[in-house]
Amino acid sequence: MTHHLTPATWSRRSTPKGGMAMVEFEHFAEAFLEAAPDAVLAVDDVGHIVLVNVQAEVLLGYGRQELWG
């Protein structure tokens, strides 16, 4: 499946389907991060890990459930 990043993909307001473009983008982003060859971690504003991809699990030797929080 090919995904194209367009402004319509980024905004719920740009689609009459009530947010389907955003849902599609979220699925694309998740698949993109999981397929990334590099470790990816995201933290919230207080430093809690909120996103971990599989390469981060391999690199750090912990499962994502152990890393979250």
N, C-alpha and C positions, 0 to 999 in steps of 0.2 A: 504494500500500500504506500503510495506516495503522498506526502503531506507538504503543503505549501503554506508558509507563514505570510499571512496577509493581515491588514488591519481588521478585516471582518472576523478573523480567527481570534483576535485579542479582546473583543468587546462583546458583551452580552447584548448591548443595545443595538448592535448592528445586524441582528438577525431576528426575524419575526417568529422563529421557532422557540422562543423563550430560553435562550441560552445554549442551544445545541452546539454552536460554534465554540463556545468556551469549553464545553465538555469534550469536544473533539480535540481541542488544543491541549487540554489536561492529559488526555490519553497519549497524544503525540509526545508531549514533554516527558511523561513517565517512561515511554518506550525509548526516547532519545537518551535520557539519563542512564537507563539500565544498559543500553548498548554502548555507552561511552567507554573508550579504552582507558580512561583515567578515573581515579577515585574522585567522587563528588560528595561533599558534605555540605549541608546548609544549616545554619543556626538562626535562632530567633533573636530578638533584641536583647535578651538576657543571657544568651550564650548556650541555650539548650539545643541539642542536635534535633532537627525536625525532618531531615531528609538524608538518606544514605543510599548510595547505589551499590551494586554487587561488587564492583571493583574496590570500593572502600572496605567492604567486608573482608575481601581477600587480603588486601594490603594490611589492614589492622588486625586481622585474625579474630574478629568479633562479629556476631550476627547483628543485624540492624535492630532487633529488639533490645539487645544489650547496649547498643550505642545511643538509642533514642533517649531524650530526656536530660 
